């Protein structure tokens, strides 16, 4: 590319408890810890901010159709959302999942030549998805149609954590499929992305060259 994306009581008895009874409270405590991580109070952004950034990118062909002032409005809301980013988002399970790429400030950043002005004329983009799988796999896929045929270009990469917010993904050579034909081309590629905000619905990222990404979690 991003990355968007991952995210009780105990009774006392006078009698000697059975091994089964000893294990039950331990399982309940682990479950409650997971819930608190995905929904920690005080870390959620106001819902209107999340709705605002999604409304500004909706129907813009992932940002292509936005004028300069529109991009600035998206950047302003993203900056506000960044104030609510959880600590060490790279360690949160919220980053994992299937994410639709709904916006990028630089059209060619998520799709390469397929998202250039000429590429968009030839390749009609249908879907642009990023899947982040535990523990360290990232899969990017751009689906398109060309001359009545369905096609897709896919990238599979390994995620490396650089610090509390930055990740690096090293991708294998891309795979292109058009109809029943498929082949790999080119070489490895590398991207670095800062996770600036993530919750159960959206994920924001900023590339090393300043590109802003908005990811929407798939239902």
ABEGO torsion letter per residue (X at the ends): XOXXXXXXBBBBBABBBBAAAAAAAAAAAAAAAAAAAABBBGABBBAAAAAAAAAAABGAGGGAABBAAAAAAAAAAAAAAAAABBBGAAABAAABEBBBBABBABAAAAAEAAABAAAAAABBBABBBBBBBOAABBBBBBBBBBGGBBBBBBBBBBBBBABAABBBBBBBBBBBBBEABBBBBEBBBBBBBBBABBBAABBBBBBAAGBBBBBBBBX
